[in-house]
Amino acid sequence: MRDGRLYKGMTDNIERRLLEHNSGKQKSTKGYMPWNLVYLKEFNTRNEARNCEKYLKSGIGREFLRVYLKNIGPVA
């Protein structure tokens, strides 16, 4: 997140997914490493997770994340 970018996605294995992004295996995120986990939410169904991902990628969802991250302060 060195330039302020926030990646939003879903996975069933967060440790593996973060490792994939930080090892350069994902073309779309390779140029913006390193990636740090700043928000995690778990769901009971894939459909619920997909709906939340869509929300976080929307304008109001991006605003939610901006306010949330401002309130928690710097991430080590």
N, C-alpha and C positions, 0 to 999 in steps of 0.2 A: 504494500500500500504506500510505496514511497512517493507517489504523486497524488495521493488522495483517492485513488480508485477503490471501489468496493466491488468485489465479485460476489454475485448472488447465485447460489445453486443448491442442488439437493443431492444427497447420497445416502447410502445405507452404511457407509463406513467412512466417517469423517477423517480419521487418521490417514487412511490410504489416499483419500481424495486430496488432502492438503499436501501430502508427500508428492503426489502426481503433479500438482501445480508448481511446487517448489523444486522439482527435479527437471523442469522444462519439458515434460511430456505433453503438455497442452499448448498448442500453437497460439491460441488466443490469449493466454495469460503469461506466456514465457517471457515476454519483454518487460514485465512489471514485477518480477520477483524481488524480494521475497514476499510471500503472502502470509498474513497472520490471521488467526481466527479471532473475530471481534464480536460475533453474535451467533448463537446456536439455539435452535428451537427443534424439539422432537415432536413427531406426530405419530398417530396410530395407523394412519393409512397413507399410501402414496398419493392419493387424490388430495388429501388435506395438505400434504407437503407441496404439491404442485400449485395449489391455489395460493399458498403463502408465498412461494417463489414469484408467482405472477404479481402479487401485491407488492412485494419488495422491489420489483423492477418497475413499478408504476411511479408516477410523480409523487403521490401521497405516501407510498412505501419508502421512496428515497428520502423524503422529508422526515418520516418516522425514524429512519436510521440515523440521519444527521443529528436530530435532537437527542436520540438515545446515546449516540457516541459522545456528543458534547457533554451530556450529563454524567457519563461514567469517567470522563477525563482520559488522559493519555494511557495507552496500552503499552506495557513493557515489552 
